Amino acid sequence: MKKLAGMLVASLALFLGGCSFFTTTTTSTTVTTTDNENTDPVEIWTIEDLQSITSSDDVELMADIDLQGVEWEPLCSHESPYAGTFNGNGHVISNMTITLKNTDFNGLFASITGDVSNLTIENYSISYTSTFLTFAGGLAGELSGDVTNVFVDGDITIINAMSSSYVGLLAGLIQAPVTSTMTATEFVPNTISGNQVIGSIDVQSKYFAYVGGLAGKTYNTEIIGNEVFAQIDVSCDIYRAYVGGLVGHHYGGVLIGYEDYVDTSDIMITDNTIISEITVSANGTQASIGGLIGYSQFGVMIDNFAVSTISVSGSSLNIGAFLGEGWYGRLENSVSVTDVSVTLQEDQTLFVSSLAGFMNDEFTQETNYYLISANVTIDTVLGLETSKASLSVETFYSTVLNWDETYFDFALLMENLPE
């Protein structure tokens, strides 16, 4: 059996440095996990209980917890991530406030390799200045476990004067766990499913900016049936900005080349609802902005709904109703409603599309519907043009698209169409 190690484990330095992997077909990072030796879950009733969680604890939240007045220090760490099972039991952790940089990883948790479910993180605020690489999200700076039925509502403001930033309302970075001895048949993507995120993100990053409503960057992760309502404001001074309503930068090709060993190489992004307002000031080399994803490589995106307002300035811009850039993946049976406003300037390189600002020849699309307006020429028109009248009828979603009401609230989709 072929091993994922070597072929699939990329240099962490390259990954964190913002490499786009344009010529690399398989890549990932190694995640260290901690064995959970507990048999009975730890009951969490108070702030002190919450602060005392160890990396191996299974946890059940037994009461709502108000963190008002507490300068929150993220639980666990990148070196010793939370590897247990956290069951929120439908309870609420409210008013989490982070104003200090702490480590490079900031959120309720610094880092998670375990699973989180049935939790609400309400009215959180993360606002700090950094001069180093930083990862921020309401739930975690980085995570590689499964997250199910989690609701987060809050605001993130990051000023990074000297480095790069990974920021999302749920997590800054989400990546599936891969070990050095893992075979292709043993690999299982982590799953982010049935969650709702609401809030605003304001990022000023010196180097790379990876920013998305759900997550800044996702890596070999299934993203299924989530709802995102995000206001995103990004500026990037030197290098690149990757900004999307759902995810800023996405890679999904860890199993490409191993089709003889696995049932499917597809790692799905499907059944998500994204409502976003995106503003980007790209002073660096390039920005890629999409209503769904800023940059996607080997992404398999099916049955997604994205309504976005995109306002952008910069010298080199790829703007798409769905994707800023699409490489080697496919987009199917999805809907976008997009309004694009570009500040024009001399010697500007600009690509605006009803699908993807740039996509290579190996990227495919089928039966995608768009409604787009722009103050500039739309360079590439791909997909099937629709109308607000069509999108305002429930049978369009249930019959034409054959979308599943398990994942979509059709009334919600129609309520969020622009006037």
C-alpha positions in Angstrom: 0.0 0.0 0.0 1.3 3.4 -0.9 2.0 5.6 2.1 0.8 9.2 2.3 4.1 10.2 3.9 6.5 11.9 1.6 4.2 12.2 -1.3 1.5 13.9 0.8 3.3 15.6 3.6 4.5 19.0 2.6 7.0 21.3 4.2 5.2 23.3 7.0 7.5 26.2 6.2 6.2 26.4 2.6 2.6 25.9 3.7 2.7 28.7 6.2 4.6 30.9 3.9 1.6 31.1 1.5 2.7 28.8 -1.3 -0.1 28.3 -3.8 1.0 24.8 -4.8 0.3 25.6 -8.5 2.5 22.8 -9.7 2.1 20.4 -6.8 -0.5 17.7 -7.0 -0.5 16.3 -3.5 0.4 18.0 -0.3 -0.5 18.2 3.4 0.9 18.8 6.8 1.5 16.5 9.7 -0.8 16.8 12.7 0.2 15.5 16.1 -2.6 14.0 18.2 -2.8 13.1 21.8 -4.3 9.8 23.0 -7.4 10.3 25.2 -7.1 8.1 28.3 -10.2 9.3 30.1 -13.3 7.1 30.3 -15.8 9.5 31.9 -16.4 13.0 30.6 -15.4 16.0 32.7 -18.4 18.1 33.6 -17.9 21.9 33.1 -20.0 24.2 35.2 -18.0 27.3 35.8 -15.3 29.5 34.2 -12.7 27.9 36.5 -13.8 24.4 35.2 -13.5 25.6 31.6 -10.0 27.1 32.2 -8.8 23.8 33.8 -9.5 21.6 30.7 -6.5 19.5 29.7 -5.7 18.4 26.2 -6.9 14.8 26.8 -10.2 15.6 28.6 -13.5 14.5 27.2 -15.9 17.3 28.2 -19.6 17.9 28.7 -20.7 21.5 29.2 -23.3 21.5 31.9 -24.3 25.2 32.1 -24.1 28.4 30.2 -20.9 30.3 31.0 -20.5 34.1 30.8 -16.9 35.3 30.3 -17.7 38.9 30.7 -14.7 40.8 32.2 -12.3 38.0 31.6 -9.2 38.4 29.3 -9.5 35.0 27.7 -6.4 32.9 27.3 -7.0 30.2 24.7 -7.3 26.6 25.9 -4.5 24.2 25.1 -1.8 25.0 22.6 -0.4 24.3 19.1 2.2 22.0 20.8 -0.4 20.3 23.0 -3.8 20.6 21.2 -7.1 19.7 22.6 -7.6 16.1 21.6 -10.7 15.2 23.5 -14.4 15.3 22.7 -16.2 18.5 23.7 -20.0 18.2 23.9 -21.5 21.6 24.5 -24.9 20.1 25.3 -26.6 23.1 23.6 -25.1 25.5 26.2 -23.7 28.9 25.5 -20.3 30.4 26.2 -20.7 34.2 25.9 -18.7 37.4 25.9 -15.3 35.8 25.2 -12.8 38.6 24.8 -9.2 38.3 23.5 -7.1 41.5 23.3 -3.7 40.0 23.8 -1.8 38.2 21.1 -1.1 35.2 23.4 0.6 32.6 21.2 0.2 32.6 17.4 -3.2 30.7 17.8 -6.2 32.5 19.2 -9.8 31.5 19.9 -11.7 29.7 22.6 -9.1 27.0 21.9 -5.6 27.7 20.5 -5.6 24.3 18.7 -8.0 21.4 18.4 -7.4 17.9 17.1 -10.4 16.4 18.8 -14.1 16.9 18.1 -16.6 19.6 19.1 -20.4 19.6 18.9 -23.6 21.2 20.1 -21.9 24.4 21.3 -22.7 28.1 21.0 -20.0 30.8 21.3 -21.9 34.1 21.5 -20.9 37.7 21.3 -17.2 37.0 21.2 -14.5 39.6 20.4 -11.0 38.9 19.2 -9.0 42.1 18.6 -5.2 42.3 18.8 -2.0 43.5 17.1 0.6 41.0 16.0 4.1 41.2 14.4 4.2 37.4 13.7 2.3 34.7 11.9 -1.2 34.6 13.5 -4.2 32.3 13.4 -7.6 33.4 14.8 -11.2 32.1 14.9 -14.1 32.1 17.4 -13.7 28.4 18.1 -10.0 27.9 17.5 -6.9 29.4 15.8 -6.4 26.0 14.1 -8.3 22.7 14.2 -8.2 19.3 12.6 -11.1 17.5 14.2 -14.8 17.3 13.4 -17.0 20.2 14.2 -20.8 19.7 14.2 -23.7 21.8 15.2 -21.7 24.7 16.5 -22.9 28.3 16.4 -20.5 31.2 16.7 -21.3 34.9 16.7 -18.7 37.6 17.0 -16.1 40.0 15.7 -12.4 39.6 14.8 -10.0 42.5 14.2 -6.3 41.7 13.5 -3.6 44.2 12.7 -0.5 42.2 11.6 2.3 44.7 10.9 5.0 42.2 10.0 3.7 38.9 8.9 0.7 36.8 7.5 -2.7 36.1 8.9 -5.2 33.2 8.8 -8.6 34.3 10.0 -12.2 32.9 10.0 -15.2 33.3 12.2 -15.0 29.6 13.1 -11.2 29.0 12.8 -8.2 30.5 11.1 -6.9 27.2 9.7 -8.8 23.9 9.3 -6.8 20.8 8.1 -7.4 17.1 8.1 -5.1 15.0 10.3 -2.3 13.2 8.4 0.5 11.2 10.0 3.8 10.2 8.5 2.8 6.5 8.4 -0.7 6.8 7.1 -1.8 5.1 3.9 -4.3 6.5 1.4 -7.0 4.0 2.6 -6.5 5.1 6.2 -7.0 8.8 5.5 -10.3 10.2 6.6 -11.0 13.9 6.0 -12.2 15.9 9.0 -15.8 17.2 8.6 -17.1 20.7 9.4 -20.9 20.2 9.2 -24.2 21.8 10.2 -22.6 24.9 11.8 -23.6 28.5 11.7 -21.3 31.5 11.9 -22.2 35.1 12.1 -20.0 38.2 12.5 -17.4 40.5 11.1 -13.8 40.2 10.2 -11.3 43.1 9.8 -7.8 42.1 8.9 -4.8 44.3 8.0 -1.9 42.0 7.1 1.6 42.9 6.0 2.2 39.8 4.0 -0.3 37.1 3.0 -4.0 37.4 4.1 -6.1 34.2 4.2 -9.5 35.2 5.2 -13.0 33.5 4.9 -16.3 33.8 6.6 -15.9 30.2 8.0 -12.2 29.7 7.8 -9.1 31.5 6.5 -7.7 28.3 5.0 -9.0 24.7 4.7 -6.9 21.7 3.8 -8.4 18.4 2.8 -11.5 19.1 4.9 -15.2 18.3 4.1 -17.4 21.3 4.5 -21.1 20.3 4.5 -24.3 22.1 5.3 -23.0 25.2 7.0 -24.5 28.7 7.1 -22.3 31.8 7.0 -23.3 35.4 7.4 -20.1 37.5 7.3 -18.9 41.0 6.8 -15.3 40.9 5.7 -12.8 43.7 5.4 -9.2 42.9 4.3 -6.1 44.9 3.4 -2.8 43.3 2.4 0.3 45.3 1.9 3.1 43.3 0.2 2.0 39.8 -1.0 -1.3 38.2 -1.7 -4.8 38.3 -0.3 -7.1 35.2 -0.6 -10.6 36.1 0.5 -13.9 34.2 0.2 -17.4 34.3 1.7 -16.9 30.7 3.0 -13.1 30.1 2.8 -10.2 32.3 1.8 -7.8 29.5 0.5 -8.7 25.9 -0.1 -6.9 22.7 -1.0 -8.7 19.4 -1.4 -6.3 17.1 -3.4 -4.6 14.9 -0.8 -6.0 11.8 -2.5 -5.3 12.8 -6.1 -3.1 10.1 -7.6 -4.3 7.4 -5.2 -7.6 6.6 -7.0 -6.6 2.9 -7.2 -6.6 2.7 -3.5 -9.6 4.6 -2.4 -13.3 4.6 -3.3 -13.2 8.3 -4.2 -10.6 11.1 -4.2 -13.4 13.7 -3.7 -13.4 15.8 -0.5 -16.6 17.6 -0.7 -17.7 21.2 -0.2 -21.4 21.0 -0.5 -24.8 22.3 0.7 -23.5 25.5 2.2 -25.3 28.9 2.4 -23.0 31.9 2.3 -24.2 35.5 2.7 -21.3 37.9 2.7 -20.1 41.5 2.2 -16.5 41.6 1.2 -14.2 44.6 0.9 -10.6 44.2 -0.1 -7.8 46.7 -0.5 -5.0 44.8 -2.2 -1.8 46.8 -2.1 0.4 43.8 -2.7 1.1 41.6 -5.7 -2.4 40.1 -6.2 -5.8 39.4 -4.6 -8.2 36.6 -5.4 -11.7 37.1 -4.1 -14.8 34.9 -4.5 -18.3 34.8 -3.1 -17.7 31.2 -2.2 -13.9 30.7 -2.0 -11.0 33.0 -2.8 -8.6 30.3 -4.1 -9.5 26.6 -4.6 -7.2 23.8 -5.8 -8.7 20.3 -6.4 -11.9 21.6 -4.8 -15.1 19.6 -5.4 -17.9 22.1 -4.8 -21.5 21.0 -5.3 -24.9 22.5 -4.3 -23.7 25.7 -2.7 -25.6 29.1 -2.5 -23.6 32.3 -2.3 -24.9 35.9 -2.2 -22.1 38.5 -2.0 -21.3 42.1 -2.3 -17.6 42.5 -3.4 -15.8 45.9 -3.3 -12.1 45.7 -4.3 -9.2 47.9 -5.1 -5.7 46.9 -6.1 -3.3 46.5 -9.0 -3.9 42.8 -9.8 -7.3 41.3 -9.1 -9.1 38.0 -9.8 -12.7 38.3 -8.9 -15.4 35.6 -9.3 -19.0 35.3 -8.2 -18.0 31.8 -6.9 -14.2 31.7 -7.0 -11.3 34.1 -7.3 -9.2 31.3 -8.7 -10.1 27.7 -9.6 -7.4 25.0 -10.2 -8.0 21.4 -11.1 -11.4 21.1 -9.4 -15.0 21.3 -10.3 -18.1 23.3 -9.5 -21.6 22.0 -10.0 -25.3 22.8 -9.4 -24.5 26.0 -7.4 -26.0 29.5 -7.3 -24.4 32.9 -6.9 -25.9 36.3 -6.7 -23.1 38.9 -6.8 -22.6 42.7 -7.0 -19.0 43.7 -7.8 -17.5 47.1 -7.5 -13.9 47.8 -8.5 -11.9 50.9 -8.0 -10.1 51.4 -11.3 -6.4 52.5 -11.5 -3.6 52.8 -14.0 -1.8 49.6 -15.1 -4.4 47.5 -13.3 -4.6 43.7 -14.1 -8.3 42.8 -13.6 -10.4 39.7 -14.3 -14.0 39.5 -13.3 -16.2 36.5 -14.0 -19.6 35.1 -13.3 -17.8 31.9 -12.2 -14.0 32.3 -11.4 -11.7 35.3 -12.0 -9.1 32.7 -13.2 -9.5 29.0 -13.8 -7.1 26.6 -15.5 -8.1 24.3 -18.3 -8.5 21.3 -15.9 -11.1 23.0 -13.8 -14.7 22.1 -14.9 -18.1 23.5 -14.2 -21.6 22.3 -14.9 -25.1 23.6 -14.3 -24.2 26.6 -12.2 -26.6 29.6 -12.0 -25.5 33.2 -11.6 -27.0 36.7 -11.3 -24.2 39.3 -11.4 -23.9 43.0 -11.7 -20.6 45.0 -11.9 -19.3 48.5 -12.5 -16.7 47.0 -14.8 -16.7 44.6 -17.8 -17.3 41.0 -16.9 -14.5 39.3 -18.7 -15.7 35.7 -18.6 -19.4 34.7 -18.5 -19.8 31.0 -17.6 -22.8 29.2 -16.2 -26.5 29.8 -16.6 -27.8 33.3 -16.1 -30.9 33.4 -13.9 -33.1 36.1 -12.5 -34.4 37.3 -9.1 -37.8 36.2 -10.1 -36.6 32.6 -10.6 -34.6 32.7 -7.4 -37.7 33.9 -5.5 -39.6 30.7 -6.2 -39.1 27.7 -3.8 -39.5 25.2 -6.6 -36.3 26.5 -8.2 -34.4 25.1 -5.3 -36.5 22.0 -4.6 -37.1 20.9 -8.2 -34.7 22.6 -10.6 -31.7 22.2 -8.4 -33.1 19.3 -6.4 -31.5 20.6 -3.2 -32.1 18.8 0.1 -34.2 20.6 2.7 -32.1 18.8 5.3 -29.4 21.3 4.5 -31.2 24.3 3.0 -33.8 26.6 4.4 -35.4 27.7 1.1 -37.2 30.6 2.8 -33.9 31.9 4.2 -32.3 31.8 0.8 -35.1 33.8 -0.7 -35.1 36.3 2.2 -31.4 37.0 1.6 -31.7 37.9 -2.1 -30.7 41.6 -2.7 -33.3 44.1 -3.5 
